[in-house]
Amino acid sequence: MTSDNSETISLLRDSVSGTVPFDGKRIRSLRGAEPDFDRTLWRAMGEQGWLSILVPEEQGGLGLGMAAAAAVAERLGAACAPEPYVMAGLLTPYLLSQSSNQAQKQGLMPAVLSGDHLVSLAWQPAGGSLDPEQADVTARMQGGDVVLSGQCRFVTPALADAYLVLAKGADGPLLALVEAKALAAGRTLEPGPDGVASARLSLSEVKVPADAVLLSGAAASTALRQALDFAVIAQCAELCGLMQRSLEMTLEYLKTRLQFGAAIGSFQALQHRSVDLFIQQELARHATDAAVQKAEQGATGKALSLPASSAKARAAQAAMLIGTQAIQLHGAIGFTDEYDLGLYMNRTVRLAATLGNAAWHRNRFGYLSEGA
């Protein structure tokens, strides 16, 4: 996504395009499946090092930073891949790298980075609030255990091997690792527009050992907010990949669809509309680049949240506009499931809303900007 044309970024883009090309048949076959993405491909992504990008080298990662993460996310977006790269390949590995629980970190990190062990973050309450302070799960100590009760929703990927659960404890927030088998009875799958499910988790007196807590107090709050901003920025890059390919497909169609003996792309009204969509794409791309650069410069707190929200507000709005206009410009064929554009539109609908839609991020940007 960034203008940095370094050899590493270029190689990453080529690697993703070669490893995960667009495959409509594969995507359709995974819709509603359990799991709803390819675990073999996920391990291949781990072998390529894509799951290690935000993890420091001293912890076994690549430590390449946000520009590399965004480059991978963008190419996966262009391929319309259902694999949960942002949520489970960037977000949770980064949180794990910030853990003060060295024993858990050292035991878990190799399997997470290789793709053998999949960890999902469970942090949103049932009402869907995006404020980490509004977590619904509570934690209390009982002997040497932590007892968790409450609900989490919109957990992606839904069928993980373990969940990193955000809870409110007596001394502030904490992030505790809960194995999937402890939550299986209280896990409900909720399908998404792209055929990828999220999970609603109901925790009723779920006990985990005290050493399952990876982060607590102010450190947990700081790490979670930073991780979510990183995820928002990478998700913007994925949306840019989706909208670019959607627009490319549309322009190709306008050049070949004939009406009244001429390609409809020669009609001035459609040319103007296409230019407007291209402008929206470029605005989203530049806003995302600006957020990537802030992350690369080491911005934290509000200094990172502001450009992250600016980028998501732009990218979500532009992607939805391009997707809906692309369907309209294709006419009836754009509505058919057999036509690949629909796969891009459904994925766009999901990602535009995940981690906050355009309206939510505009509101957050305004709130954070007050008094700035």
Secondary structure, 3 states (H helix, E strand, C coil): CCCCCCHHHHHHHHHHHHHCCCCHHHHHHHCCCCCCCCHHHHHHHHHCCHHHCCCCHHHCCCCCCHHHHHHHHHHHHHCCCCCCHHHHHHHHHHHHHCCCCHHHHHHHHHHHHHCCCCEEEECCCCCCCCCHHHCCCEEEEECCEEEEEEEEEEECCCCCCEEEEEEEECCEEEEEEEEHHHCHHHEEEEECCCCCEEEEEEEEEEEEEHHHEEEEHHHHHHHHHHHHHHHHHHHHHHHHHHHHHHHHHHHHHHHHCEECCEEHHHCHHHHHHHHHHHHHHHHHHHHHHHHHHHHHCCCCCHHHHHHHHHHHHHHHHHHHHHHHHHHHHHHHHHHCCCCCHHHHHHHHHHHHHCCCCHHHHHHHHHHHHCCC
